[in-house]
Amino acid sequence: MGNVLWLLLAGWWLALTHIATGIALCVTIIGIPFGIANFKLIPVALLPLGREIVPTDQPFATR
């Protein structure tokens, strides 16, 4: 239920923003990695509840 409310109220705005900034960043050579990172954030912006974000510098850290 929380993901549905998030999707309807704020998620699609964030996803559209990530798409727009991703396209704008991919115009320049230097911005391509940042644009790709924006595209990877779209699923998290749409349905964030229940997801776990872990740091990549310690992928197998004990919890």
PyMOL commands that set and color helices and strands:
alter all, ss='L'
color gray80, all
select helices_A, chain A and resi 2-25+32-40+42-46
alter helices_A, ss='H'
color red, helices_A
deselect
rebuild
show_as cartoon
